Amino acid sequence: MYIGRFAPSPSGLLHFGSLVAALGSWLDARAAGGKWLLRIEDLDLPRSRAEFSAAILRQLEALGLEWDGPVVHQSARLARYREALDSLERSGHAYWCACSRKEIADSATLGGAPTANLVYPGTCRNGIRPGATPRAVRVRTHDEQIRFTDRMQGDVAQVVEREVGDFVVLRADGIFAYQLAVVVDDAEQGVTDVVRGADLLESTARQILLQRLLGFPTPRYLHLPVAVNASGAKLSKQAGAKPLPDAQPAAALRGALEFLGLAGAPAYEQPRDVLAWAGHRWRACCASATPRFAAPAPQGYYT
């Protein structure tokens, strides 16, 4: 059975970019006759707010995006992330690191100009230098190319060691990293299909690596176009994206559908009618191994 999910972070309300991801994943699950789960990614407790979690549920309900089963909160699953981390350490796939971000950045400039993409140089791979304090836990990467076929973006390949380096799974502030938590959650919830924004495409190889190291299955992936602002930056809470308006949820759905290339929805007043119309179109053009979006660009502009 198809099992999909939507996993917002409660650091703010849903905005247009969030709606695109939620709607795409909901339509894909419903078109396949599957389940659509809701997970609240509230691991970053200093930035997460309970009132935002509750408000996000109300926003989804107003949009007619009903979920299956209980809502899962990552903050209640810390013991499972610890078990996965311990497993990685016991098997030698993870190690403690004493490097600060500044030290990594400084090492990246030794051979020339600084780079925006900091690749961890493996400083602590063979042990922490004497007198240094362990700060974070990293996964030991290798030079194997990880390949997968995204249902929208096509064939993707990445050598994690070369393009990212050994990456963090437990942060210096004691918070489990997104990469580890999402892999554990998807596996335990039986997620078969991940539909999300293309801004997370670059993270997928790291997640597949973790799935292999932990003995988890790899779901299918579909990375949707990303909504950006006038300056080309991804719409996000941190970048000041405006929350979805409370009024006219059906109009918001039509806007998201048009962004996804499913234009022409009638001016229904009720979200359920818009979703029913969209469900038929999604099954016809998108619920396949290679969706046929009208505008399959990796990102698009939205104001």
C-alpha positions in Angstrom: 0.0 0.0 0.0 1.1 3.5 -0.8 1.9 5.5 2.3 2.9 9.2 2.0 3.4 12.0 4.5 3.6 15.7 5.0 6.1 16.9 7.7 5.9 20.6 8.5 8.0 22.3 11.2 6.0 24.4 13.7 8.3 27.4 13.6 5.5 29.4 11.9 2.3 29.0 9.9 2.0 27.3 6.6 2.7 29.6 3.6 2.3 29.1 -0.2 5.4 27.0 -0.5 4.2 24.7 2.3 0.8 24.4 0.6 2.5 23.3 -2.7 4.3 20.5 -0.9 1.2 19.5 1.2 -1.1 19.5 -1.8 1.2 17.6 -4.0 1.9 14.9 -1.5 -1.8 14.6 -0.5 -2.9 14.3 -4.2 -0.3 11.7 -4.9 -1.4 9.6 -1.9 -5.1 9.9 -2.7 -4.6 9.2 -6.4 -2.9 5.9 -5.4 -5.6 5.0 -3.0 -3.1 5.2 -0.2 -2.6 6.8 3.2 -1.4 10.4 3.9 0.3 10.8 7.3 1.0 14.0 9.2 4.2 14.4 11.1 5.2 17.5 13.1 9.0 18.1 12.8 9.5 19.8 16.2 12.9 18.6 17.0 14.3 22.1 17.1 12.6 23.0 20.4 14.0 26.5 20.7 12.3 27.4 17.3 9.2 25.2 17.7 5.9 26.5 19.2 3.0 24.5 20.3 0.6 27.1 19.1 2.0 26.8 15.6 1.5 23.1 15.7 -2.1 23.5 16.5 -2.5 26.3 13.9 -1.0 24.1 11.2 -3.6 21.4 11.9 -6.4 24.0 11.6 -4.9 25.3 8.3 -4.9 21.8 6.8 -8.4 21.1 8.0 -9.6 24.4 6.4 -8.0 23.4 3.1 -9.7 20.0 3.2 -6.4 18.1 3.4 -7.4 15.4 5.8 -4.7 13.0 7.2 -4.9 9.4 8.3 -4.1 8.2 11.7 -2.7 10.1 14.7 -0.4 13.1 14.3 3.3 12.1 15.1 5.5 14.6 16.9 9.2 14.1 16.5 9.8 15.6 20.0 8.1 12.4 21.4 10.5 10.1 19.5 13.9 11.0 20.9 14.5 7.5 22.2 14.2 6.0 18.7 16.7 8.5 17.3 19.1 7.7 20.1 18.8 4.0 19.3 19.6 4.6 15.6 22.5 6.8 16.5 23.9 4.2 18.9 23.6 1.6 16.2 25.6 3.8 13.8 28.3 4.3 16.4 28.5 0.6 17.3 28.9 -0.4 13.7 31.7 2.2 13.2 29.6 4.2 10.7 29.5 7.3 13.0 32.0 9.1 15.2 32.3 12.1 17.5 33.7 15.4 16.0 35.2 18.4 17.8 35.3 20.7 14.8 33.4 24.0 14.9 31.8 25.5 11.7 34.5 28.2 11.7 37.3 25.6 11.8 35.7 23.8 8.9 35.3 27.0 6.9 38.9 28.0 7.7 40.2 24.6 6.5 38.2 25.0 3.3 40.1 28.3 2.5 43.6 26.9 3.0 43.9 25.8 -0.6 42.3 28.8 -2.3 39.2 30.9 -2.3 36.4 30.1 0.2 33.5 28.0 -1.1 29.8 28.3 -0.2 29.4 24.6 0.0 31.5 23.5 3.0 32.7 19.9 2.6 33.8 18.4 5.9 37.5 17.4 5.4 37.4 14.4 7.8 39.5 16.0 10.5 38.2 13.8 13.3 37.6 10.6 11.4 40.5 8.9 13.1 39.9 10.4 16.5 39.6 13.8 18.2 42.8 15.8 18.7 44.1 15.8 22.3 42.4 18.4 24.5 39.5 19.0 22.1 35.9 18.7 23.3 33.5 16.4 21.4 30.7 18.6 19.8 28.7 16.6 17.3 28.4 13.1 15.8 29.0 12.6 12.1 28.4 9.7 9.7 31.4 8.3 7.9 30.9 8.6 4.2 32.7 6.9 1.3 33.3 7.4 -2.4 30.4 5.3 -3.6 28.1 7.1 -6.0 24.5 7.0 -4.7 22.0 7.0 -7.6 18.2 7.1 -7.6 15.4 8.0 -10.0 13.2 10.9 -8.9 9.7 10.7 -10.3 9.9 14.3 -11.5 13.6 15.3 -11.6 14.8 12.1 -13.3 18.1 10.3 -12.6 20.1 11.8 -9.8 23.6 10.8 -8.6 25.8 12.1 -5.8 29.1 11.0 -4.2 28.3 12.2 -0.7 31.9 12.0 0.5 33.1 14.4 -2.2 30.1 16.7 -2.4 29.1 16.9 1.3 31.6 15.0 3.4 30.9 13.3 6.7 27.6 14.9 7.8 26.2 15.6 11.2 23.5 13.4 12.7 23.7 14.8 16.2 24.2 18.6 16.4 26.5 20.4 18.8 23.5 21.7 20.7 22.3 18.1 21.4 19.5 18.1 18.8 19.2 15.2 16.5 19.8 16.3 12.9 17.0 16.3 10.3 18.7 13.7 8.2 18.7 11.1 10.9 15.2 11.8 12.2 13.5 11.8 8.8 15.0 8.4 7.9 14.0 6.8 11.2 10.5 8.2 11.0 9.9 7.3 7.4 11.0 3.7 8.0 9.0 3.2 11.1 5.8 4.7 9.6 6.2 2.5 6.5 6.4 5.5 4.1 6.6 4.2 0.6 6.6 7.6 -1.2 8.1 10.9 -0.3 6.7 13.9 -2.1 8.3 17.2 -1.2 10.0 20.3 -2.5 13.1 20.2 -4.8 15.0 22.2 -2.2 15.5 18.8 -0.4 16.7 17.0 -3.5 20.3 17.4 -2.5 19.6 15.8 0.9 18.2 12.6 -0.6 21.5 10.9 -1.2 22.5 11.3 2.5 19.1 9.9 3.5 19.5 6.9 1.2 23.0 6.3 2.7 21.5 6.3 6.2 18.8 4.0 5.1 21.3 1.5 3.8 23.5 1.7 7.0 20.5 1.2 9.2 18.9 -1.5 7.1 15.8 0.5 6.2 14.0 0.4 2.8 14.3 3.3 0.4 11.0 4.9 -0.6 10.3 6.4 -4.0 10.9 10.1 -4.3 9.1 12.9 -6.1 10.6 16.4 -5.7 8.2 19.2 -6.6 8.9 22.7 -8.0 10.0 25.2 -5.3 8.2 28.5 -5.0 10.6 31.4 -4.7 10.2 35.1 -4.0 11.0 38.1 -6.3 14.7 37.9 -5.4 14.9 34.1 -6.2 15.0 32.9 -2.6 12.9 29.9 -1.6 9.7 30.9 0.2 10.3 30.1 3.8 9.3 31.2 7.3 12.9 32.4 7.9 12.7 34.5 4.8 9.5 36.1 5.9 7.0 34.3 3.7 3.5 35.4 4.4 1.2 32.8 6.1 -1.7 31.5 4.0 -4.7 33.7 4.4 -7.5 32.4 6.6 -10.2 33.4 4.0 -10.8 31.7 0.7 -9.0 28.4 1.1 -10.4 27.1 -2.2 -8.6 30.0 -4.0 -5.4 29.1 -2.3 -5.7 25.6 -3.5 -6.3 26.8 -7.1 -3.2 28.9 -6.9 -1.1 25.9 -5.7 -2.6 23.7 -8.5 -1.7 26.3 -11.1 1.8 26.5 -9.8 2.1 22.7 -10.1 0.9 22.9 -13.7 -2.7 21.9 -13.1 -4.3 25.1 -14.1 -8.0 25.6 -15.0 -9.8 24.5 -11.8 -13.3 26.0 -11.8 -14.0 28.7 -9.2 -15.5 26.4 -6.6 -16.1 27.9 -3.2 -15.5 24.7 -1.3 -12.0 23.1 -0.9 -13.5 19.6 -1.3 -14.7 20.5 -4.8 -11.4 21.8 -5.8 -9.6 18.7 -4.4 -12.1 16.4 -6.2 -11.4 18.2 -9.5 -7.6 18.1 -8.9 -7.7 14.4 -7.9 -9.0 13.4 -11.4 -6.3 15.5 -13.1 -3.5 14.2 -10.9 -4.5 10.6 -11.6 -4.5 11.4 -15.3 -1.2 13.2 -15.6 0.9 12.8 -12.4 0.2 9.5 -10.7 2.8 7.5 -12.6 6.5 6.7 -12.5 7.2 9.8 -14.5 4.6 12.6 -13.9 3.8 14.8 -16.8 3.6 18.2 -15.2 2.7 21.1 -17.5 5.7 23.1 -16.2 8.3 20.6 -14.8 10.8 23.3 -13.8 12.8 22.8 -10.6 11.4 26.0 -9.2 9.0 28.8 -10.0 8.1 32.3 -9.0 5.3 33.2 -6.7 4.4 36.6 -5.0 
